[in-house]
Amino acid sequence: MNDNNQELFPVVDLSGRVIGSATRGECHGGSMLLHPVVHLHLFNSRGELYLQKRPLWKDIQPGRWDTAVGGHVDYGESVEEALRREVREEIGIETFSPERIAVYPFRSDREYELVYVHRAVYDGEVHPSRELDGGRFWSEAEIRANLGKGVFTPNFEGEVPLLFPGR
């Protein structure tokens, strides 16, 4: 399995306004074209956070633990449509109530993303897709004990303060 480098993404400005389009390959190839992505942090009612394990074949951050759902907004798709599609595809959840908690630009050595961060509380079953290497719920203490050790993606580690504010 591998990512489709010809998939078309919107190119946006810092306000999220679409100003063009580019392929996944262009966006992830060091062009630093700003493109939107969605994240969903899925908590259960006990306050544990579901994380997905990224498969080794992914072109970005293979083998690391990451947000429950993370995916690109397709060209012509709204952020809300992308979030619902990605949640359905990655963890099999149809009904949830997302709350947007942040929007920020994230730059790595390969790409530049405008990240739309959401959270939701959900106590039903989670069915990770075959695109993932599974997932599980983590306690806040377990997450904090593993920060900075190469276990998590840099994106996820950067969002931890948004998830557990004031601690």
C-alpha beads as a LAMMPS data file, in Angstrom:
LAMMPS data file: protein, C-alpha beads

167 atoms
166 bonds

1 atom types
1 bond types

-500.0 500.0 xlo xhi
-500.0 500.0 ylo yhi
-500.0 500.0 zlo zhi

Masses

1 110.0

Atoms # bond

1 1 1 0.000 0.000 0.000
2 1 1 1.101 3.583 -0.528
3 1 1 -0.301 7.072 -0.825
4 1 1 -1.646 8.364 -4.151
5 1 1 0.839 11.074 -5.162
6 1 1 -1.577 12.344 -7.851
7 1 1 -4.403 13.060 -5.346
8 1 1 -5.430 16.735 -5.679
9 1 1 -5.302 19.020 -2.630
10 1 1 -6.396 22.639 -2.299
11 1 1 -3.643 25.185 -1.760
12 1 1 -4.763 27.821 0.761
13 1 1 -3.629 31.058 2.363
14 1 1 -3.262 31.394 6.148
15 1 1 -6.955 32.294 6.481
16 1 1 -7.917 29.008 4.796
17 1 1 -9.073 30.598 1.536
18 1 1 -8.413 28.338 -1.464
19 1 1 -5.951 29.983 -3.858
20 1 1 -5.059 27.007 -6.060
21 1 1 -4.465 23.279 -6.163
22 1 1 -1.533 20.863 -6.165
23 1 1 -0.978 17.117 -6.035
24 1 1 -0.075 15.210 -2.868
25 1 1 3.349 14.617 -4.386
26 1 1 3.894 18.344 -4.879
27 1 1 2.585 19.217 -1.403
28 1 1 4.749 16.570 0.303
29 1 1 7.790 17.051 -1.885
30 1 1 9.256 20.115 -0.199
31 1 1 7.295 22.740 -2.164
32 1 1 5.935 24.204 1.113
33 1 1 2.543 24.802 -0.525
34 1 1 0.095 25.397 2.349
35 1 1 -2.670 22.757 2.277
36 1 1 -5.460 22.041 4.788
37 1 1 -5.717 18.960 6.984
38 1 1 -8.191 17.861 9.647
39 1 1 -7.459 16.269 13.015
40 1 1 -9.936 14.678 15.411
41 1 1 -8.950 13.898 18.988
42 1 1 -11.342 11.245 20.237
43 1 1 -11.842 11.008 23.995
44 1 1 -13.953 8.504 25.879
45 1 1 -16.005 9.610 28.889
46 1 1 -13.163 8.504 31.217
47 1 1 -10.896 11.140 29.655
48 1 1 -8.718 8.659 27.778
49 1 1 -7.565 9.629 24.292
50 1 1 -7.710 7.284 21.305
51 1 1 -4.552 7.291 19.171
52 1 1 -3.906 5.561 15.861
53 1 1 -0.689 3.798 14.926
54 1 1 0.595 4.984 11.565
55 1 1 1.585 2.136 9.243
56 1 1 5.181 1.769 8.136
57 1 1 4.265 2.414 4.470
58 1 1 3.068 6.022 5.104
59 1 1 5.218 8.712 3.469
60 1 1 5.034 10.961 6.563
61 1 1 5.872 9.756 10.131
62 1 1 5.634 5.986 9.544
63 1 1 5.240 3.772 12.632
64 1 1 4.417 6.537 15.081
65 1 1 1.319 7.076 17.218
66 1 1 -0.847 9.981 16.106
67 1 1 -4.215 11.689 16.487
68 1 1 -7.230 9.357 16.231
69 1 1 -7.964 10.804 12.803
70 1 1 -5.801 12.921 10.573
71 1 1 -6.295 13.505 6.908
72 1 1 -6.151 15.883 4.029
73 1 1 -8.971 18.008 2.724
74 1 1 -9.571 17.050 -0.909
75 1 1 -9.822 19.735 -3.573
76 1 1 -13.465 20.952 -3.686
77 1 1 -14.292 19.593 -0.228
78 1 1 -15.083 21.647 2.902
79 1 1 -13.193 21.145 6.176
80 1 1 -16.373 19.704 7.760
81 1 1 -16.913 17.275 4.865
82 1 1 -13.285 16.161 5.047
83 1 1 -13.501 15.623 8.814
84 1 1 -16.614 13.432 8.546
85 1 1 -15.134 11.472 5.601
86 1 1 -11.819 10.872 7.325
87 1 1 -13.481 9.795 10.602
88 1 1 -15.693 7.333 8.707
89 1 1 -12.751 5.984 6.645
90 1 1 -10.145 5.766 9.394
91 1 1 -12.092 4.665 12.486
92 1 1 -15.557 3.716 11.228
93 1 1 -17.562 6.287 13.193
94 1 1 -20.610 7.870 11.555
95 1 1 -22.214 9.833 14.410
96 1 1 -20.161 12.211 16.553
97 1 1 -20.246 15.859 17.628
98 1 1 -16.956 17.555 16.813
99 1 1 -15.833 20.773 18.477
100 1 1 -13.148 22.832 16.715
101 1 1 -10.463 23.760 19.234
102 1 1 -7.745 25.313 17.057
103 1 1 -6.479 26.167 13.589
104 1 1 -2.741 26.594 13.106
105 1 1 -0.040 26.330 10.436
106 1 1 2.427 23.435 10.837
107 1 1 5.690 23.261 8.925
108 1 1 7.980 20.249 8.715
109 1 1 11.014 19.667 6.521
110 1 1 8.726 18.240 3.796
111 1 1 5.386 20.030 3.987
112 1 1 3.344 23.001 5.191
113 1 1 -0.166 22.319 6.524
114 1 1 -3.045 24.396 7.834
115 1 1 -4.327 22.136 10.615
116 1 1 -7.990 22.230 11.699
117 1 1 -8.062 20.583 15.147
118 1 1 -11.259 19.077 16.565
119 1 1 -12.186 17.027 19.607
120 1 1 -15.150 14.792 20.427
121 1 1 -16.245 12.474 23.208
122 1 1 -17.333 9.037 22.055
123 1 1 -17.975 5.806 23.956
124 1 1 -19.002 3.520 21.095
125 1 1 -16.861 1.017 19.246
126 1 1 -13.898 2.202 17.215
127 1 1 -13.051 0.225 14.078
128 1 1 -9.642 1.250 12.718
129 1 1 -9.363 0.758 8.972
130 1 1 -6.887 -1.530 7.284
131 1 1 -5.013 1.678 6.356
132 1 1 -3.858 1.884 9.994
133 1 1 -1.813 -0.388 12.233
134 1 1 -4.602 -0.287 14.816
135 1 1 -5.134 2.050 17.706
136 1 1 -6.066 2.233 21.376
137 1 1 -7.067 4.561 24.202
138 1 1 -4.247 6.160 26.232
139 1 1 -4.442 7.867 29.635
140 1 1 -3.076 11.396 29.989
141 1 1 -0.318 10.070 32.288
142 1 1 0.714 7.446 29.722
143 1 1 0.842 10.097 26.995
144 1 1 2.910 12.487 29.132
145 1 1 5.340 9.684 30.071
146 1 1 6.080 9.060 26.375
147 1 1 6.429 12.660 25.137
148 1 1 9.761 13.480 23.488
149 1 1 10.737 9.808 23.065
150 1 1 9.949 9.386 19.356
151 1 1 6.738 7.455 20.118
152 1 1 4.360 10.140 18.803
153 1 1 4.283 12.317 15.706
154 1 1 5.553 15.894 16.151
155 1 1 2.082 17.150 15.133
156 1 1 0.449 15.198 17.946
157 1 1 3.036 16.283 20.528
158 1 1 2.437 19.905 19.523
159 1 1 -1.303 19.491 20.125
160 1 1 -1.052 17.919 23.602
161 1 1 -1.306 21.344 25.342
162 1 1 -4.595 21.947 23.481
163 1 1 -5.964 18.638 24.756
164 1 1 -4.995 18.902 28.402
165 1 1 -4.947 22.673 29.027
166 1 1 -3.647 24.056 32.306
167 1 1 -1.847 20.878 33.309

Bonds

1 1 1 2
2 1 2 3
3 1 3 4
4 1 4 5
5 1 5 6
6 1 6 7
7 1 7 8
8 1 8 9
9 1 9 10
10 1 10 11
11 1 11 12
12 1 12 13
13 1 13 14
14 1 14 15
15 1 15 16
16 1 16 17
17 1 17 18
18 1 18 19
19 1 19 20
20 1 20 21
21 1 21 22
22 1 22 23
23 1 23 24
24 1 24 25
25 1 25 26
26 1 26 27
27 1 27 28
28 1 28 29
29 1 29 30
30 1 30 31
31 1 31 32
32 1 32 33
33 1 33 34
34 1 34 35
35 1 35 36
36 1 36 37
37 1 37 38
38 1 38 39
39 1 39 40
40 1 40 41
41 1 41 42
42 1 42 43
43 1 43 44
44 1 44 45
45 1 45 46
46 1 46 47
47 1 47 48
48 1 48 49
49 1 49 50
50 1 50 51
51 1 51 52
52 1 52 53
53 1 53 54
54 1 54 55
55 1 55 56
56 1 56 57
57 1 57 58
58 1 58 59
59 1 59 60
60 1 60 61
61 1 61 62
62 1 62 63
63 1 63 64
64 1 64 65
65 1 65 66
66 1 66 67
67 1 67 68
68 1 68 69
69 1 69 70
70 1 70 71
71 1 71 72
72 1 72 73
73 1 73 74
74 1 74 75
75 1 75 76
76 1 76 77
77 1 77 78
78 1 78 79
79 1 79 80
80 1 80 81
81 1 81 82
82 1 82 83
83 1 83 84
84 1 84 85
85 1 85 86
86 1 86 87
87 1 87 88
88 1 88 89
89 1 89 90
90 1 90 91
91 1 91 92
92 1 92 93
93 1 93 94
94 1 94 95
95 1 95 96
96 1 96 97
97 1 97 98
98 1 98 99
99 1 99 100
100 1 100 101
101 1 101 102
102 1 102 103
103 1 103 104
104 1 104 105
105 1 105 106
106 1 106 107
107 1 107 108
108 1 108 109
109 1 109 110
110 1 110 111
111 1 111 112
112 1 112 113
113 1 113 114
114 1 114 115
115 1 115 116
116 1 116 117
117 1 117 118
118 1 118 119
119 1 119 120
120 1 120 121
121 1 121 122
122 1 122 123
123 1 123 124
124 1 124 125
125 1 125 126
126 1 126 127
127 1 127 128
128 1 128 129
129 1 129 130
130 1 130 131
131 1 131 132
132 1 132 133
133 1 133 134
134 1 134 135
135 1 135 136
136 1 136 137
137 1 137 138
138 1 138 139
139 1 139 140
140 1 140 141
141 1 141 142
142 1 142 143
143 1 143 144
144 1 144 145
145 1 145 146
146 1 146 147
147 1 147 148
148 1 148 149
149 1 149 150
150 1 150 151
151 1 151 152
152 1 152 153
153 1 153 154
154 1 154 155
155 1 155 156
156 1 156 157
157 1 157 158
158 1 158 159
159 1 159 160
160 1 160 161
161 1 161 162
162 1 162 163
163 1 163 164
164 1 164 165
165 1 165 166
166 1 166 167
